[in-house]
């Protein structure tokens, strides 16, 4: 078993604007495969019309994998035909590089810049750098790049200097644009509410998200779903050490209860770090703490490795 704490590994979490044609999603995920990398998870949401593909690998192999995936996604997806509830600007909407183990953030910044410039040059699509890889302070936040979505960007990219890309053409085609960045690990999750009232979901999202004075490190949107009587709060938890998922869900449960609304279920999008999962389990069980050594399978695997 690899000791992730000591390994030099990089994760990327490709968000592609296709969640309905699963054969297309599979081809995109398959393109990421190769020596030195593994596809850990593929999560597709037909309402969002979006898939999140989690890939991990060595520093030396991860960029080539990301470029293969980018080529396939940009070739397969036409944003002019795309309809979904999740905001998006491109076929390959977001491509963040995430340091794992001993890998420094600077390595992921360099990977983002090199991969983004190669995507712009070889695929002729606009690229914006965000997060730790941002070249302009206002582009650190993804929401600023995604303002107006694909349609708004198409109308403004050639004439508005504030919308000019960091690499690639000042024009937009069927594949849209790509936001390439680097960031620490985050948790993406959805909470479903037992109501048809989208305004309620949006009000609760506004109450809990950091930008509206809510919980630190919480990004949240209220979105519709295709399920009768269900709306959704879609979230990124960018600082789950400060605002862990069980605390965020409890806050949503409280806000929903005040409005007479019950929670249906929560949904992980992609993977969750072990520390956050253990903290959530400890909280629900009333434990002061829970560590990996207290989990049977992990303890047994560690003993066998020794």
C-alpha positions as CSV (number, residue, x, y, z in Angstrom):
1,X,0.0,0.0,0.0
2,X,1.4,3.5,-0.9
3,X,1.9,5.7,2.1
4,X,0.2,8.8,0.6
5,X,1.7,11.1,3.3
6,X,5.2,10.3,2.0
7,X,4.4,9.9,-1.7
8,X,4.8,12.6,-4.4
9,X,1.4,12.3,-6.0
10,X,-0.9,14.7,-7.9
11,X,-4.7,14.5,-8.3
12,X,-6.7,16.2,-10.9
13,X,-10.5,16.5,-10.8
14,X,-11.8,17.1,-14.3
15,X,-15.3,18.6,-14.5
16,X,-16.7,17.9,-18.0
17,X,-20.0,19.2,-19.3
18,X,-21.6,15.8,-20.1
19,X,-23.6,13.7,-17.6
20,X,-26.3,12.1,-19.8
21,X,-24.4,10.4,-22.6
22,X,-22.5,7.9,-20.5
23,X,-20.7,6.3,-23.4
24,X,-19.1,9.7,-24.1
25,X,-18.2,10.1,-20.4
26,X,-16.6,6.6,-20.5
27,X,-14.5,7.5,-23.5
28,X,-13.3,10.7,-21.8
29,X,-12.4,8.8,-18.6
30,X,-10.7,6.0,-20.6
31,X,-8.5,8.7,-22.4
32,X,-7.1,9.6,-19.0
33,X,-5.7,6.1,-18.4
34,X,-2.1,5.3,-18.9
35,X,1.2,4.3,-17.1
36,X,1.6,6.0,-13.8
37,X,-2.0,7.1,-13.3
38,X,-5.3,5.7,-12.1
39,X,-8.9,6.8,-12.6
40,X,-10.3,6.7,-9.1
41,X,-13.9,7.8,-9.6
42,X,-16.4,8.9,-12.3
43,X,-19.5,10.7,-11.0
44,X,-22.1,11.7,-13.6
45,X,-25.2,13.8,-12.9
46,X,-27.8,13.9,-15.6
47,X,-29.6,17.0,-14.1
48,X,-26.3,18.9,-13.9
49,X,-25.4,17.3,-17.3
50,X,-21.9,17.1,-15.8
51,X,-19.4,14.5,-14.8
52,X,-16.5,14.7,-12.3
53,X,-13.6,12.4,-13.1
54,X,-11.0,12.0,-10.4
55,X,-7.5,10.9,-11.5
56,X,-4.4,10.4,-9.4
57,X,-0.8,9.7,-10.5
58,X,2.8,10.5,-10.3
59,X,4.1,14.0,-11.0
60,X,5.8,12.8,-14.1
61,X,2.7,11.1,-15.6
62,X,-0.2,13.2,-14.5
63,X,0.0,16.1,-17.1
64,X,0.0,13.7,-20.1
65,X,-3.1,12.1,-18.7
66,X,-4.8,15.4,-18.3
67,X,-4.0,16.4,-21.8
68,X,-5.4,13.2,-23.2
69,X,-8.6,13.7,-21.3
70,X,-8.8,17.3,-22.3
71,X,-8.5,16.4,-26.0
72,X,-11.2,13.8,-25.8
73,X,-13.6,16.1,-23.9
74,X,-13.1,19.1,-26.2
75,X,-13.6,16.9,-29.2
76,X,-16.7,15.1,-28.0
77,X,-18.8,17.9,-26.4
78,X,-20.5,20.8,-28.1
79,X,-21.6,23.5,-25.7
80,X,-24.1,24.9,-28.2
81,X,-26.2,21.8,-27.6
82,X,-25.5,21.6,-23.8
83,X,-28.3,22.1,-21.3
84,X,-27.9,21.5,-17.6
85,X,-28.5,23.1,-14.2
86,X,-24.8,23.5,-13.2
87,X,-23.0,26.7,-14.3
88,X,-20.4,26.0,-17.1
89,X,-18.2,27.7,-19.6
90,X,-16.7,24.8,-21.5
91,X,-16.7,21.2,-22.6
92,X,-13.8,20.6,-20.2
93,X,-15.2,23.2,-17.7
94,X,-12.7,22.9,-14.9
95,X,-9.3,21.2,-14.6
96,X,-7.7,21.7,-11.1
97,X,-4.4,20.0,-10.1
98,X,-4.3,19.1,-6.4
99,X,-1.2,18.2,-4.4
100,X,-1.2,15.0,-2.4
101,X,1.2,13.7,0.1
102,X,4.6,15.5,0.0
103,X,3.9,17.2,-3.3
104,X,4.2,21.0,-2.9
105,X,1.5,23.4,-4.3
106,X,4.2,25.0,-6.5
107,X,4.4,21.8,-8.5
108,X,0.7,21.9,-9.2
109,X,0.8,25.6,-10.2
110,X,3.5,24.7,-12.7
111,X,1.5,21.7,-14.0
112,X,-1.6,23.9,-14.4
113,X,0.3,26.6,-16.3
114,X,2.0,24.1,-18.7
115,X,-1.1,22.0,-19.2
116,X,-3.3,25.1,-19.8
117,X,-1.0,26.6,-22.3
118,X,-0.7,23.3,-24.2
119,X,-4.5,22.9,-24.3
120,X,-4.8,26.5,-25.6
121,X,-2.2,25.9,-28.3
122,X,-3.2,22.4,-29.5
123,X,-7.0,22.6,-29.2
124,X,-7.4,26.4,-29.9
125,X,-9.6,27.1,-26.9
126,X,-9.4,30.0,-24.4
127,X,-7.9,29.1,-21.1
128,X,-8.3,30.9,-17.8
129,X,-6.0,30.2,-14.8
130,X,-7.7,30.2,-11.4
131,X,-7.0,29.3,-7.8
132,X,-3.4,29.2,-6.8
133,X,-2.5,29.3,-10.5
134,X,-4.3,32.5,-11.1
135,X,-2.3,35.2,-13.0
136,X,-4.8,37.9,-12.0
137,X,-6.2,38.3,-8.5
138,X,-9.8,38.5,-9.6
139,X,-9.5,35.1,-11.2
140,X,-8.6,33.3,-8.1
141,X,-12.3,32.6,-7.6
142,X,-13.8,30.3,-10.2
143,X,-17.2,32.1,-9.9
144,X,-15.6,35.3,-11.4
145,X,-14.4,33.4,-14.5
146,X,-17.7,31.6,-14.9
147,X,-19.8,34.7,-14.8
148,X,-22.5,34.6,-17.5
149,X,-21.6,31.0,-18.4
150,X,-20.8,29.9,-21.9
151,X,-23.3,32.2,-23.5
152,X,-22.2,35.3,-21.7
153,X,-18.6,34.6,-22.3
154,X,-19.2,34.1,-26.0
155,X,-20.8,37.5,-26.2
156,X,-18.0,39.3,-24.3
157,X,-14.7,37.5,-24.9
158,X,-13.6,39.4,-28.0
159,X,-14.6,42.9,-26.9
160,X,-14.2,43.1,-23.1
161,X,-10.5,43.1,-22.0
162,X,-11.6,41.8,-18.5
163,X,-12.8,38.6,-20.2
164,X,-9.7,38.0,-22.4
165,X,-8.2,34.6,-21.6
166,X,-4.8,34.0,-20.1
167,X,-3.9,31.7,-23.0
168,X,-5.5,30.8,-26.3
169,X,-7.8,32.8,-28.7
170,X,-10.0,35.7,-27.8
171,X,-12.9,33.9,-29.4
172,X,-15.0,31.0,-28.4
173,X,-16.1,27.9,-30.3
174,X,-18.3,24.9,-29.7
175,X,-16.0,23.6,-26.9
176,X,-16.2,26.8,-25.0
177,X,-13.3,27.7,-22.6
178,X,-11.4,25.9,-19.9
179,X,-10.6,27.0,-16.4
180,X,-7.3,25.4,-15.4
181,X,-6.0,25.8,-11.8
182,X,-4.4,24.4,-8.7
183,X,-5.9,24.2,-5.3
184,X,-5.9,22.1,-2.0
185,X,-8.3,19.2,-1.7
186,X,-11.9,20.1,-1.3
187,X,-15.2,18.1,-0.8
188,X,-18.0,18.4,-3.3
189,X,-21.4,17.3,-2.1
190,X,-25.1,17.8,-2.7
191,X,-27.9,18.0,-0.1
192,X,-31.4,17.2,-1.3
193,X,-34.4,18.8,0.3
194,X,-37.9,17.5,0.4
195,X,-39.6,20.4,-1.3
196,X,-40.4,21.7,-4.8
197,X,-39.6,25.3,-3.7
198,X,-36.4,26.3,-5.4
199,X,-36.5,29.6,-3.7
200,X,-36.1,27.8,-0.4
201,X,-33.1,26.0,-1.6
202,X,-31.5,29.2,-2.8
203,X,-32.3,31.0,0.5
204,X,-30.7,28.2,2.5
205,X,-27.6,28.2,0.2
206,X,-27.3,31.9,0.6
207,X,-27.5,31.6,4.4
208,X,-24.7,28.9,4.7
209,X,-22.2,30.1,2.0
210,X,-19.2,32.1,3.0
211,X,-19.7,34.8,0.4
212,X,-23.0,35.7,2.1
213,X,-21.5,35.7,5.6
214,X,-22.2,32.0,6.3
215,X,-19.8,29.2,7.1
216,X,-16.1,29.7,6.1
217,X,-15.0,27.9,3.0
218,X,-18.5,26.9,1.9
219,X,-19.6,27.6,-1.7
220,X,-23.3,26.7,-2.2
221,X,-26.0,27.0,-4.9
222,X,-29.7,26.1,-4.8
223,X,-30.5,24.0,-7.9
224,X,-33.5,22.2,-9.3
225,X,-33.6,18.4,-9.9
226,X,-35.7,16.2,-12.2
227,X,-37.0,14.3,-9.1
228,X,-40.6,15.2,-8.1
229,X,-40.7,17.2,-4.8
230,X,-36.9,17.5,-4.5
231,X,-34.5,20.4,-4.9
232,X,-30.8,20.5,-4.2
233,X,-28.1,22.5,-2.5
234,X,-24.9,21.9,-4.4
235,X,-21.7,22.7,-2.5
236,X,-17.9,22.8,-2.6
237,X,-16.3,22.8,0.9
238,X,-13.0,24.4,0.3
239,X,-11.9,24.5,3.9
240,X,-13.3,21.3,5.4
241,X,-10.9,21.5,8.4
242,X,-12.8,24.6,9.5
243,X,-16.3,23.7,8.1
244,X,-16.4,19.9,8.0
245,X,-19.2,18.2,6.0
246,X,-21.1,17.0,9.1
247,X,-21.2,20.5,10.5
248,X,-22.3,21.9,7.1
249,X,-25.1,19.3,6.8
250,X,-26.3,20.0,10.3
251,X,-26.4,23.7,9.5
252,X,-28.5,23.0,6.4
253,X,-30.8,20.6,8.4
254,X,-31.4,23.4,11.0
255,X,-32.1,26.0,8.3
256,X,-34.4,23.6,6.5
257,X,-36.3,22.7,9.7
258,X,-36.9,26.4,10.5
259,X,-38.7,26.5,7.1
260,X,-40.6,23.2,7.7
261,X,-38.5,21.3,5.2
262,X,-37.0,17.8,5.8
263,X,-33.7,16.6,4.3
264,X,-33.9,13.7,1.8
265,X,-30.3,12.5,1.5
266,X,-26.8,13.8,0.8
267,X,-24.6,12.8,-2.1
268,X,-20.8,12.9,-2.5
269,X,-19.4,14.1,-5.8
270,X,-16.1,12.4,-6.2
271,X,-14.0,11.4,-3.2
272,X,-13.8,12.5,0.4
273,X,-10.5,12.8,2.4
274,X,-10.2,10.2,5.1
275,X,-9.8,12.7,7.9
276,X,-13.2,14.3,7.0
277,X,-14.9,11.0,6.8
278,X,-13.5,9.9,10.1
279,X,-14.5,13.2,11.8
280,X,-18.0,12.8,10.5
281,X,-18.3,9.2,11.7
282,X,-16.9,10.2,15.1
283,X,-19.5,13.0,15.4
284,X,-22.4,10.8,14.5
285,X,-21.2,8.1,17.0
286,X,-20.5,10.6,19.8
287,X,-16.8,9.7,19.9
288,X,-14.2,12.2,21.0
289,X,-12.1,11.1,18.0
290,X,-11.7,8.3,15.5
291,X,-8.5,7.6,13.7
292,X,-7.5,5.2,10.9
293,X,-5.9,2.8,13.4
294,X,-9.4,2.1,14.8
295,X,-10.8,1.1,11.5
296,X,-10.5,-2.7,11.1
297,X,-9.7,-3.0,7.5
298,X,-7.1,-0.2,7.6
299,X,-5.5,-1.5,10.7
300,X,-5.3,-5.0,9.2
301,X,-3.8,-3.7,5.9
302,X,-1.2,-1.7,7.8
303,X,-0.3,-4.8,9.8
304,X,0.0,-6.9,6.7
305,X,2.2,-4.3,5.0
306,X,4.5,-4.4,8.0
